[in-house]
Amino acid sequence: MTQASPAAGQPHPHESVQAQLMGLAPYVDDIPEVAGTLYAAPVCSPMAHGHLTEIEAREALAMPGVVGLVSAADVPGNPLLASFGQDEPIFPADTVQFMGQVVALVVASDIHTARKAAAKVGVAISPLPPVLSVQEAHAKQHYVLPPVHVRRGDAEAALAKAAHKLKGSFEAGGQEHFYLEGQVAYALPQEQNQWLIHSSTQHPGEVQHWVASALDVANHAVRVECRRMGGGFGGKETQGGHLAVWAALAARKFNAPVKLRLDRDEDFIITGKRHPFAYDYEVGFDGSGRLCGLRLDMLVNCGFSADLSAPVADRAIFHADNAYFLEDVVISSYRCKTHLQSQTAFRGFGGPQGMLVIERIMSDIARALGKDPIAVRMANLYGLAPRDTTHYQMVVEDNILEPLMTRLAHDCHYSSRRESIAQWNRQHPTLRRGMALTPVKFGISFTATLFNQAGALVHVYTDGSVQVHHGGTEMGQGLNTKVAQLVADELGVSLARVACSAADTAKIPNASATAASAGTDLNGRAAQFAARNVRDNLAAFVAGLDGCGAGAVRFEGGQITTPTCSRSFEEVVGQAYANRIQLWSDGFYRTPKIHYDKTTLTGRPFYYFAYGAACSEVIIDTLTGESRVLRVDVLHDVGNSINPAIDVGQIEGGFTQGMGWLTTEELVWAGADAKSAGKLLTHAPSTYKIPATGDLPAVFNIAFWPEPNREDNVHGSKAVGEPPFMLAISVFEAMRDAVAQAGGEPTRMNAPATPEQILHCLS
């Protein structure tokens, strides 16, 4: 009999793709509202900083259909969001801290009335001076968290005796998540002071905790469910919790279901972004370009509260080396408090901001020495001991950087293309080309060690179908598809037999956020372990029937086979049920080997590294500053891919999103001298440009590095959600290369490389 091929390793389509293409995959806003549902709309602060003196709502409350107002006085529990920082009020009671901060909700019988009424609410504020730049915050020591310093060796002494030195400073802007599905929550009162929350969130367990804290009930009284999100990118790791809390408080006050969905403008002005960074550095190096001393200061624009700024800023420190050995180094990270939206998680979680500065340094060293940038990068790569240990004391055990970069340079014809680009630039004074090849070394695990755990349930029904519950959330990245593939192979059945359910706190408690690129690593392994327990039960049962050892029982192709007999999976399941054999089980996984001291930021925070490299070629117009990405070649390390089609999609999407951060996606706030100081001016697609299909390179080649994960990870795979984002740093460095080839000054370029920035560097 021909055996069916395993499910894992195959390019199966996304489990919801057909329903999504037909418009039949429901998101939170598609859930049919129950009778009596009310709708909420936010009332936002019109000022960046000041004392809140009055909320005037008489005109709004007089409107037909308006039910009432919800504010700080209506919070029965903790008035602060139950975040780690405990520094963000659910609604401000006395002080507003950014323009757009939600000070109250208007609740009405329909969404249009709620929004019209919210616009009529007056918010009286006595102004206070806002702090809007990290430079001002740093000068005033205005921080959300204390500064952090990581040191190895003697950077000052190394710099003093370095043969060559460079100094520099620049800024990298933030980034709007721009998920297709905006922030939304639907809160439904249940019996006996219990609550059901439908939330578009990457972290249902945290939403449960936040809602319970605000309502002053136990966690078990709150059930949070999320079947899918229309994108998250980190923007729904904590920020989705705000809407759930607000909706739940409104539902409690009016004893009715309440839905709260932000429109796109509201989403922009209320929610946090990627953290903007400002950098100042001095680097020493020898004649080969090898680093011999680095001082790096990072000013992190955290916004008005801590949110996830501590781990984001920590990860930026961890990734300030990227692929390179830093022998004598001191890194200082200042977590600056500004009166802007509270910045939050975003794909890469500080890693891109850390890598961006070291890649800039490598390129600038190459130009200073007149060397090819790839030669300088190769000279600084991690290698054999003692050049195998990071500045936070983790040994890089799985290093494939040199062969991976060498392979990509060969496959993309790097050397010959650089010669062709130089020739082109000699012949075309207006349109200039540039190219860069940059690596990625990205650590995989939550830096908060306690989150590196996961649970799952696998249920086998008497017809042989299988249902999986796990703690991860599906946001389009294909997590449920990969988990189903792993479970199918563990039980030896076809993928069609396996379905994953919605993320639900009533099924899997205390689940970690689906973040840090660890969704499949954690939940896939937990589900695999749960399925293995069921398989072991069935194997022991069949071994008893056929008089063999359980180890001799094989599960494959929908059959369960012993040395003497072969039965269908559903036949064995039916017999096992009749004999009272357990057909469901739980599974639990905790990431091994990881540990680190969060006070010194030393240890092994990551289970393994995901590697990659990209070579990007761009062209700029020296008269207009416009640019275009012409070609991209990627060689990326995904280990043994569980689903090659999904992994290619993640690489394409991550790279494109990273390209947007570094080229077109510019966030602009009104300055302190403006009438509307602190106002986000780029708050809609009309003023904020994400990449479109026309921005993609005409040539976009993607290949996988052909080696499994050297650590014992599920299926030998590696995480692929975040690492490809940082491959797009090659685009930014290619832009700076083009500027240099046009006779400009690339050291003046901030990110993103907008036309204005390019012209600034050419002026």
C-alpha positions in Angstrom: 0.0 0.0 0.0 1.3 3.5 -0.9 1.9 5.5 2.2 0.7 9.0 2.5 3.5 11.6 2.8 3.9 13.4 6.1 2.0 16.7 6.5 4.9 18.7 7.9 7.4 19.9 5.4 4.7 20.3 2.7 3.4 23.6 1.3 -0.2 23.1 2.5 -2.5 26.1 2.1 -3.4 28.2 5.1 -6.2 26.5 7.0 -8.6 29.5 6.5 -7.6 30.5 3.0 -10.7 29.3 1.3 -13.1 30.9 3.8 -11.1 34.1 3.7 -11.2 34.3 -0.1 -14.9 33.8 0.0 -15.5 36.3 2.9 -16.7 33.6 5.2 -14.0 33.8 7.9 -15.4 35.8 10.7 -13.4 38.4 12.7 -14.6 40.0 15.9 -16.6 42.7 14.1 -18.3 40.0 12.1 -19.7 38.1 15.1 -23.5 38.7 15.1 -24.4 41.0 17.9 -26.9 39.7 20.5 -30.1 41.6 21.1 -29.5 44.8 23.2 -25.9 45.3 22.1 -24.7 48.9 22.7 -21.8 50.6 20.9 -19.0 52.7 22.4 -16.9 55.5 20.9 -13.8 57.1 22.5 -13.5 60.7 23.7 -9.9 61.7 23.3 -7.7 64.3 24.8 -7.2 67.3 22.5 -4.0 68.2 24.3 -0.6 66.4 24.8 -0.2 67.3 28.5 -2.3 69.0 31.1 -4.6 68.8 34.1 -8.0 67.4 33.2 -10.5 69.7 34.8 -13.8 68.7 33.3 -15.6 66.4 30.9 -18.6 68.3 29.6 -21.1 65.8 28.1 -24.6 67.4 28.5 -25.1 68.0 24.8 -23.9 64.5 23.9 -26.1 62.8 26.5 -29.1 64.7 25.2 -28.8 63.1 21.8 -31.4 60.5 20.9 -30.0 57.0 21.2 -27.2 58.0 23.6 -27.2 55.8 26.8 -24.4 57.3 28.8 -20.8 58.1 29.5 -18.1 55.9 31.0 -15.1 57.5 32.7 -12.6 57.0 35.5 -15.4 57.2 38.1 -16.9 54.0 36.6 -13.9 51.7 37.3 -14.8 49.4 40.3 -11.4 47.7 40.4 -7.8 48.8 39.9 -7.9 52.2 38.2 -4.6 51.4 36.5 -4.2 48.9 33.7 -2.8 45.6 35.1 0.4 45.9 33.1 3.9 45.2 34.5 4.6 48.9 34.8 1.4 49.8 36.6 1.8 53.3 35.3 -1.1 53.7 32.8 -4.6 54.7 34.0 -7.6 53.0 32.4 -9.0 56.5 32.0 -7.1 59.6 33.3 -8.6 61.1 36.4 -6.5 64.2 36.7 -3.7 64.4 34.1 -3.7 63.7 30.4 -0.4 62.7 28.9 -0.8 62.6 25.1 -3.0 64.0 22.5 -5.4 61.2 21.7 -5.5 59.6 25.2 -9.0 58.2 25.8 -10.5 60.1 28.7 -14.0 58.6 28.4 -16.4 56.6 26.3 -19.8 57.5 24.9 -22.2 54.6 24.7 -25.2 54.6 22.3 -27.6 52.3 20.6 -25.7 52.4 17.3 -22.1 53.2 16.4 -22.9 56.3 14.3 -24.7 57.9 17.1 -22.0 57.0 19.5 -19.3 58.6 17.3 -21.3 61.8 16.7 -22.0 62.1 20.4 -18.3 61.6 21.3 -17.4 64.4 19.0 -19.7 66.7 21.0 -18.1 66.0 24.4 -16.0 68.9 25.7 -12.7 68.1 27.5 -11.4 71.0 29.5 -7.6 70.8 30.2 -5.3 73.2 32.0 -2.1 72.9 29.8 1.3 71.8 31.0 4.5 71.8 29.0 4.8 68.7 26.9 8.1 66.8 26.4 8.0 65.7 22.8 11.6 64.7 21.9 14.0 62.1 23.3 16.7 64.7 23.4 14.6 66.9 25.7 13.6 64.0 27.8 17.1 62.8 28.2 18.4 66.2 29.2 15.7 66.4 31.9 16.2 62.7 32.9 12.6 62.2 32.1 12.4 58.4 31.9 9.7 55.8 32.1 12.2 53.3 33.4 15.8 53.7 34.7 18.7 53.7 32.1 20.5 50.4 31.4 24.2 50.0 30.7 25.9 46.9 29.3 29.7 46.9 29.2 32.3 44.4 28.1 36.1 45.1 28.2 37.3 48.6 28.2 35.7 50.6 25.4 37.3 53.9 26.4 40.8 52.5 26.3 40.2 50.7 23.1 38.9 53.8 21.4 41.8 55.9 22.7 44.4 53.6 21.0 42.3 52.7 17.8 44.1 53.4 14.5 40.9 54.8 13.1 37.8 56.4 14.6 34.4 57.5 13.5 31.6 59.3 15.3 28.0 59.6 14.3 24.4 60.2 15.3 21.1 59.6 13.6 17.5 58.8 14.2 15.2 56.0 13.2 11.5 56.7 13.2 8.7 54.6 14.5 6.1 52.6 12.5 2.4 52.2 12.5 1.2 48.6 12.6 -1.5 49.2 10.0 -3.1 45.8 10.5 -6.0 45.3 8.1 -8.4 44.6 11.0 -8.4 47.5 13.4 -8.6 47.3 17.2 -11.9 45.8 18.4 -13.5 44.2 21.4 -17.0 42.9 22.2 -17.9 42.4 25.9 -20.9 40.3 26.9 -22.1 40.0 30.5 -22.8 36.4 31.5 -24.5 34.8 34.4 -23.3 35.3 38.0 -21.0 38.2 37.2 -19.1 36.4 34.6 -17.9 37.9 31.3 -17.2 36.8 27.8 -14.8 39.0 25.8 -14.3 38.6 22.1 -11.0 40.4 21.5 -8.7 40.9 18.6 -5.6 40.2 20.6 -2.3 38.4 20.5 -2.5 37.7 24.2 -5.9 36.5 25.5 -4.5 35.6 28.9 -3.4 39.2 29.5 -6.7 40.6 28.3 -8.4 38.2 30.8 -6.1 39.5 33.6 -6.6 43.2 32.7 -10.4 42.9 32.5 -10.6 41.0 35.7 -8.5 43.6 37.5 -10.6 46.5 36.2 -13.9 44.8 37.1 -12.6 43.6 40.4 -13.4 39.9 39.7 -11.3 36.8 39.7 -9.6 35.7 36.5 -11.9 32.6 36.2 -14.9 35.0 35.9 -13.5 36.3 32.6 -13.4 34.2 29.4 -11.5 35.7 26.4 -11.8 34.2 22.9 -10.0 35.0 19.7 -10.6 32.9 16.6 -8.4 35.0 14.3 -7.0 38.5 13.8 -6.6 40.4 10.6 -3.0 41.1 11.4 -1.3 42.0 14.6 2.5 42.6 14.1 2.9 43.3 17.9 0.2 46.0 17.9 -2.3 43.7 19.6 0.1 42.2 22.2 -0.9 44.7 24.8 -2.9 47.4 23.0 -5.9 45.2 22.3 -6.3 44.9 26.1 -7.3 48.6 26.4 -10.3 48.1 24.2 -11.4 45.0 26.0 -11.2 46.8 29.4 -13.1 49.8 28.1 -15.8 47.7 26.5 -16.1 45.6 29.7 -16.5 48.6 31.9 -19.2 50.0 29.6 -21.0 46.6 29.6 -20.9 46.5 33.4 -22.2 50.0 33.8 -25.2 49.5 31.5 -25.6 45.8 32.0 -25.6 45.1 28.3 -23.2 43.8 25.7 -21.0 46.5 24.3 -18.9 46.6 21.2 -16.0 49.0 20.7 -14.2 49.3 17.4 -11.8 52.1 16.5 -11.9 53.5 13.1 -8.6 54.0 11.3 -8.0 57.6 12.4 -8.8 56.7 16.0 -6.5 53.6 15.8 -3.6 55.8 14.6 -4.0 58.5 17.3 -4.8 56.2 20.3 -2.5 53.2 19.9 1.3 52.9 20.3 3.8 52.4 17.5 7.3 51.0 17.0 9.7 52.8 19.3 11.6 55.6 17.5 15.3 55.6 18.4 18.0 58.2 18.4 21.6 57.1 18.4 25.0 58.5 19.2 28.1 56.5 18.8 31.9 56.4 18.5 33.7 53.4 17.0 37.3 52.5 16.6 38.7 50.1 14.0 41.9 48.9 12.4 43.1 49.0 8.8 41.1 45.9 7.9 37.9 47.4 9.2 37.8 45.2 12.3 36.1 46.9 15.3 38.3 47.6 18.4 36.0 49.7 20.5 32.4 50.9 20.5 30.5 53.4 22.6 26.8 53.4 21.8 24.0 55.5 23.3 20.4 54.7 22.4 17.6 57.1 23.3 14.4 55.2 23.2 11.1 57.1 22.7 8.8 55.2 24.9 5.9 57.6 24.9 4.0 58.4 28.1 4.1 55.0 29.8 6.3 51.9 30.1 4.1 49.4 28.2 6.6 46.9 26.8 9.5 49.4 26.5 11.8 47.6 28.9 12.0 44.3 26.9 11.9 46.2 23.6 14.9 48.4 24.7 16.6 45.3 26.2 16.3 43.4 22.9 17.8 46.4 21.1 20.8 46.0 23.3 21.0 42.3 22.7 20.9 42.9 18.9 23.2 45.9 18.7 25.9 43.4 17.7 23.7 41.7 15.0 26.3 39.4 13.4 29.4 40.9 14.7 31.8 40.3 17.7 32.1 43.3 19.9 35.1 43.0 22.1 35.4 46.3 23.9 31.9 47.9 24.1 29.7 50.0 26.3 26.0 50.4 25.4 23.7 52.8 27.2 20.0 52.6 26.8 17.8 55.5 28.0 14.1 54.8 28.1 12.7 58.3 27.6 9.3 59.5 28.6 7.6 61.7 26.1 4.0 63.0 25.9 3.1 60.8 22.9 1.3 57.5 22.5 2.8 54.7 24.6 5.0 52.9 22.1 4.7 49.2 22.1 5.7 45.9 20.5 6.3 45.7 16.8 7.7 42.9 14.7 11.3 42.5 15.7 10.6 44.0 19.1 13.7 46.3 19.3 15.9 44.0 17.3 15.6 46.1 14.1 16.5 49.2 16.0 19.6 47.5 17.5 20.8 46.0 14.2 20.2 49.2 12.2 23.0 51.1 14.0 25.7 48.4 13.7 25.0 47.9 10.0 25.3 51.6 9.4 28.6 51.5 11.3 29.9 48.7 9.1 29.0 50.6 5.9 30.6 53.8 7.1 33.8 52.0 8.1 34.0 50.5 4.6 33.6 53.9 3.0 36.2 55.4 5.3 38.7 52.8 4.3 37.8 52.5 0.7 36.9 48.8 1.1 34.0 46.8 -0.2 31.4 46.7 2.6 31.0 43.0 2.5 34.7 42.6 3.3 34.4 44.7 6.4 31.3 42.8 7.5 33.1 39.5 7.0 36.1 40.7 9.0 33.8 41.4 12.0 31.6 38.3 12.0 31.4 36.0 15.0 33.9 33.1 14.7 35.8 30.7 16.8 36.5 31.2 20.5 37.1 33.8 21.9 35.2 35.6 19.1 32.1 33.4 19.7 30.6 35.2 22.7 28.1 38.1 22.7 28.5 41.2 24.7 25.8 39.7 27.0 27.9 36.6 27.6 25.9 34.1 25.4 28.0 31.7 23.3 27.0 31.7 19.6 27.0 27.9 19.1 25.1 27.6 15.8 27.0 30.1 13.7 26.4 29.8 10.0 27.0 33.5 9.1 30.2 33.2 7.0 29.0 30.3 4.7 25.5 31.8 4.4 26.8 35.2 3.4 29.4 33.7 1.0 26.7 31.5 -0.6 24.4 34.5 -1.1 27.1 36.7 -2.5 28.0 34.0 -5.0 24.4 33.2 -6.0 23.4 36.8 -6.5 26.6 37.7 -8.4 27.5 40.4 -5.9 30.9 41.2 -7.2 30.1 41.5 -10.9 26.9 43.5 -10.1 28.9 46.0 -8.1 31.1 46.6 -11.1 28.1 47.0 -13.3 26.6 49.4 -10.9 29.8 51.5 -10.8 29.8 51.6 -14.6 26.1 52.6 -14.7 26.7 55.4 -12.3 29.5 56.8 -14.4 27.2 57.0 -17.3 24.0 58.2 -15.6 24.5 61.4 -13.5 20.8 61.8 -12.5 19.8 58.2 -11.7 22.2 56.5 -9.4 22.2 52.9 -8.2 23.4 51.4 -4.9 23.6 47.9 -3.5 24.2 46.4 -0.1 24.4 42.9 1.4 23.6 42.7 5.1 23.2 39.7 7.5 20.7 38.9 10.3 21.3 37.0 13.5 18.1 37.1 15.5 17.6 35.5 18.9 14.6 33.3 19.4 12.8 33.2 22.8 11.0 35.7 25.0 13.6 37.7 26.8 11.2 37.4 29.8 12.0 33.8 30.5 8.7 33.0 32.2 6.8 33.4 29.0 8.7 30.6 27.3 6.1 28.0 28.1 3.0 26.7 26.4 0.1 24.2 26.8 -2.2 22.4 24.5 -5.1 19.9 24.4 -5.6 17.3 21.7 -9.0 15.6 21.4 -9.6 12.6 19.3 -13.3 11.9 18.6 -14.8 8.6 17.9 -15.0 9.2 14.2 -11.3 9.7 14.0 -11.3 13.4 13.7 -9.0 15.5 15.8 -9.4 18.9 17.5 -6.5 20.9 18.9 -6.6 23.6 21.4 -3.5 25.6 22.1 -2.6 29.0 23.6 -1.4 30.7 20.4 -3.4 33.1 18.3 -3.9 33.1 14.6 -3.2 36.4 13.0 -2.7 35.3 9.4 0.8 33.9 10.0 -0.3 30.3 9.6 0.2 29.1 13.2 -2.9 26.9 13.2 -1.9 25.4 9.9 1.6 24.4 11.2 0.3 23.1 14.5 -2.3 21.0 12.7 0.5 19.6 10.4 2.6 18.6 13.4 -0.4 16.9 15.2 -1.4 15.1 12.0 2.1 13.6 11.7 2.3 12.6 15.3 -1.0 10.6 15.0 -0.2 9.4 11.4 -3.4 10.9 9.9 -4.1 13.2 7.1 -4.1 16.9 7.7 -7.8 17.1 6.7 -8.6 15.2 9.9 -7.1 17.9 12.2 -8.7 21.2 13.1 -7.5 23.9 15.5 -10.0 25.8 17.6 -10.1 29.4 18.6 -7.7 30.7 21.3 -9.8 30.5 24.5 -8.7 31.2 28.0 -11.3 28.6 29.2 -9.4 25.9 27.3 -5.7 26.9 27.8 -5.0 29.0 30.9 -2.1 31.4 31.4 -0.9 31.2 27.8 1.9 33.5 26.7 1.4 36.1 24.0 1.8 34.9 20.4 4.9 37.0 19.9 8.7 36.8 19.8 8.5 34.6 16.7 7.9 31.7 19.2 4.3 30.8 18.4 5.1 27.6 16.6 8.1 26.7 18.7 6.0 26.8 21.9 2.5 25.8 20.9 3.5 23.4 18.1 5.7 21.5 20.5 3.0 21.4 23.3 0.4 20.2 20.8 2.9 17.6 19.5 3.4 16.3 23.1 -0.3 16.2 23.7 -0.9 14.2 20.5 2.0 11.9 21.5 0.3 11.1 24.7 -2.9 10.0 22.8 -0.8 8.0 20.4 1.0 6.3 23.3 -2.4 5.3 24.7 -3.5 3.9 21.4 -0.2 2.1 20.9 -0.4 0.4 24.2 -4.0 -0.6 23.5 -3.2 -2.1 20.1 0.0 -3.8 21.4 -2.2 -5.6 23.9 -4.6 -6.8 21.1 -1.7 -8.1 18.9 0.7 -9.3 21.5 3.6 -7.0 20.6 5.5 -4.2 22.2 4.1 -0.7 22.0 7.3 0.4 20.3 6.5 -1.9 17.3 3.2 0.0 16.6 3.4 2.4 13.7 1.1 5.3 12.9 1.2 6.5 9.3 -1.0 7.0 6.3 -4.2 6.9 8.4 -3.3 3.3 9.5 -2.1 1.8 12.8 0.1 -1.1 12.0 1.6 -3.8 14.2 3.8 -6.7 13.0 0.7 -8.9 12.5 -2.1 -6.5 11.6 -3.1 -3.1 10.1 -6.2 -1.2 11.1 -7.5 2.2 10.1 -7.1 5.0 12.6 -10.8 5.4 13.1 -11.3 1.7 13.6 -8.7 1.7 16.4 -10.2 4.8 17.9 -13.7 3.2 18.0 -12.3 0.1 19.7 -10.3 2.1 22.1 -13.4 4.1 23.1 -15.3 0.9 23.7 -12.5 -0.2 25.9 -12.5 3.0 27.9 -9.1 4.2 26.7 -8.4 7.9 27.1 -8.6 9.7 23.7 -7.6 13.1 24.7 -4.6 14.6 26.5 -2.8 17.7 27.4 0.7 18.7 26.5 3.1 21.2 28.1 6.4 22.6 26.8 9.0 24.8 28.4 11.9 26.1 26.4 15.2 24.5 27.6 18.6 26.0 28.3 17.6 29.7 28.6 18.5 31.8 31.6 19.7 35.4 32.1 20.1 38.0 34.8 17.8 40.8 33.9 19.6 43.3 36.2 22.9 42.9 34.2 21.4 41.6 30.9 23.8 38.7 30.8 23.3 35.0 30.3 21.5 33.0 27.6 18.3 34.7 26.8 17.8 32.9 23.6 17.4 29.2 22.8 18.9 29.6 19.3 19.5 32.2 16.6 17.8 32.5 13.2 20.1 33.7 10.5 19.7 35.2 7.1 21.1 37.6 4.6 19.7 39.8 1.9 21.3 41.7 -1.1 19.3 44.7 -2.3 19.8 46.9 -5.3 18.1 50.3 -5.5 18.0 53.4 -7.7 17.6 57.0 -6.6 16.6 60.1 -8.6 19.1 62.8 -7.6 16.7 65.6 -8.7 13.6 64.5 -6.9 14.9 62.2 -4.2 12.5 59.4 -5.3 13.8 55.8 -5.0 12.9 52.3 -6.1 14.0 48.9 -5.0 15.1 47.0 -8.2 16.1 43.6 -7.0 16.3 41.6 -3.8 18.0 38.3 -3.2 17.4 36.5 0.2 19.0 33.5 1.7 17.2 32.7 4.9 17.6 30.1 7.6 14.3 28.5 8.5 15.7 25.1 9.6 13.5 22.2 8.4 10.5 24.2 7.2 7.2 22.9 8.5 5.4 24.7 5.7 7.6 26.1 2.9 4.7 28.1 1.4 3.9 29.8 4.6 7.5 30.5 5.4 8.1 32.1 2.0 5.1 34.3 2.6 6.5 35.3 6.0 9.8 36.2 4.4 8.2 38.2 1.7 5.8 40.0 4.1 8.4 40.6 6.8 10.9 42.0 4.3 8.3 44.3 2.7 7.2 45.6 6.0 10.8 46.3 7.0 11.3 48.0 3.7 8.4 50.3 4.5 9.8 51.2 7.9 13.1 52.3 6.3 11.8 54.0 3.1 8.2 55.4 3.1 6.5 55.0 6.5 7.1 58.3 8.3 5.4 59.2 11.5 5.2 63.0 12.1 4.1 64.7 15.3 3.6 68.5 15.6 6.4 70.0 17.5 6.3 71.8 20.8 6.1 75.2 19.1 3.0 74.2 17.1 -0.5 75.1 18.1 -1.4 71.4 18.4 1.8 70.3 20.0 2.1 66.5 20.1 -0.6 65.9 17.5 0.1 63.0 15.2 -0.1 64.5 11.7 0.3 61.2 9.8 -2.9 59.4 10.9 -4.4 57.9 7.8 -3.4 56.3 4.5 -3.5 59.8 2.9 -0.5 60.9 4.9 1.1 57.6 5.9 2.4 55.3 3.2 2.9 51.6 3.6 4.4 49.7 0.6 2.0 48.8 -2.1 2.4 46.1 -4.8 4.0 48.6 -7.1 6.8 49.2 -4.5 7.9 45.5 -4.6 11.1 44.8 -6.5 10.7 43.4 -10.0 13.2 40.6 -9.0 12.6 39.1 -5.6 14.5 35.8 -5.1 14.1 33.8 -1.9 16.0 30.6 -1.0 16.2 28.6 2.2 19.5 27.7 3.9 19.6 23.9 3.7 20.2 22.8 7.3 17.9 21.9 10.2 17.9 23.7 13.5 20.9 22.4 15.5 18.8 22.7 18.7 16.1 20.2 19.4 13.2 22.4 18.2 9.9 21.1 16.8 10.5 19.4 13.4 14.0 20.8 13.3 12.4 24.1 12.3 13.3 27.7 13.1 11.1 30.7 13.8 10.3 32.9 10.8 7.9 35.6 11.9 10.3 38.4 12.8 13.8 37.7 11.4 13.0 38.5 7.8 11.9 42.0 8.8 15.6 42.9 9.5 16.7 41.7 6.1 15.3 45.0 4.8 18.2 46.8 6.4 19.9 45.9 3.2 17.5 48.3 1.4 18.4 51.2 3.7 22.1 50.6 3.3 21.7 50.3 -0.5 20.0 53.7 -0.4 23.0 55.2 1.5 25.3 53.5 -1.0 23.5 55.1 -3.9 23.8 58.5 -2.1 27.5 58.0 -1.7 27.9 57.0 -5.3 26.1 60.2 -6.3 28.7 62.2 -4.3 26.3 62.9 -1.3 26.8 62.4 2.4 25.2 59.2 3.6 26.1 59.8 7.2 23.4 62.5 7.3 20.6 60.1 6.5 17.9 59.3 9.1 15.4 56.5 8.7 13.1 56.3 6.8 14.9 57.2 3.6 12.1 59.4 2.2 12.7 61.6 -0.8 13.3 64.5 1.6 16.0 62.6 3.4 17.7 61.6 0.2 17.7 65.2 -1.1 19.0 66.3 2.3 22.0 64.0 1.9 22.6 65.2 -1.6 22.4 68.9 -0.8 
